[in-house]
């Protein structure tokens, strides 16, 4: 509602306020993808939420020809602000004024042939004007209007940009699904290819499940390093399979953990026990066990059912063929990625919980 304040200034203010966590995020991503970091770079202004003061530090950041770079999680990028002055004025301020005029039976009230009464928004604009100044004046008189708008925004979470949105905005290609899948399938099974397989699976799953699963952490440590998770994703889904598991089935899934097994032989009880040992009420109790081949799928499903019935969590086993099916489903869908149903995951999960 402040004149002269719009997207660009809000973006600059927001970036400065969250610059410190963005610096940490940038460092983590660069280490994840082995991007060179330069030491002793001026961080720029950072906000301390505890002291309520601005400060600067010399930090490690990537440097390009244009200067220091600050990376932003794709999951928080938006092309427009959630709070919109025109939306607030047209759908909340004017609606409140309509109700007031109808209650007062003012000269703006029109009687329709069917007996209904109405006040047009055009007549309200003519009487009161429009724009931020009117919004400010009306909100001061009736603060409940802003409360209603805030409540509506909280109830309707905005979806992050999908791969298509980002490709259009940045002029970059969409994910090459066949290339990502082949990077996994062409790794030679066995211990020698374990790291390469791990990296390839992370690349495929990150693209495949974005923006439902975001912020992958590779080889995160638990219990002072005594346990390790191959990949841990944050579950940011607002619809789709991972949302339904968490919200509908009430399975803790704030994080989804992934174990990668580039074995020449089939996974067995020790691998399922290892993954279930990574679960907790806070981390989540849903995981993916990704492996090369499952000869006896029925026996594998029974192991998953045993784990679930013992209240040790829910494990979805994915072999090479499962990854192929998921990629085909993703390629066939032109919907938002977080609205892709991933029916193959649904069917697999249904077998485990049945």
DATA-V119516 format. One line per field, one symbol per residue. ss: DSSP state (2 for helix, 1 for strand, 0 for the rest). phi: phi as a letter, one per 40 degrees, with the letter a starting at -180 (. if undefined). psi: psi as a letter, one per 40 degrees, with the letter a starting at -180 (. if undefined). A space follows every 50 residues. Layout:
ss = ???
phi = ???
psi = ???
This chain:
ss = 00000022222222222022222222222222000001111100011100 00111001111011001100000222000000002222222222222222 22220000011000001100222222220002222222222002222222 22222000000022222222000000222222222000002222222222 22222222200011111111110000111111111000002222222200 00001111111000000022222222000100010111111000002222 22222222200001111102222222222222000022200022222222 2220
phi = .cdgbadccccccccccbdcccccccccccccbfccbbcfcccgcbbccc cfbcabacbcacbbcchcbbcbddcbcbcacccbccccccbbcccccdcc ccccfccccbbcccgcbabccccccccbgahcccdccccccacccccccc cccccbccccccdcdcccccgbccdcccccccccccccdhcccccccdcc cdccccccbcccbbfcbcfcbbffgcbbbdabbccbcbagdcccdccccf cdacbbbbbbbcccbccbddcccccccccadcchbbabbcacabcbcccc ccccccccccgbhbbbcbcdcccdcccccccccbcddcbccfdccdcccc cccc
psi = ehhehadddddddddddeddddddddddddddefhhhhifhhdihihhed efiiiiihihiihadeaiihihhdeehieiidhhddddddeddddddddd dddefieehihideeiiihidddddddeaiaddddddddddgeddddddd dddddghhiiiadddddddefiiihgdddddddddehhiiddeddddddd ddddddddehedhighhhfiiiffedihhdhhihheieiaddddddddef hhfdihihhhhfidiiiaddddddddeeiidddifhihhhidhhdgdddd dddddddddefeihhhhhaddddddddddddeheihdeehdgdddddddd dde.
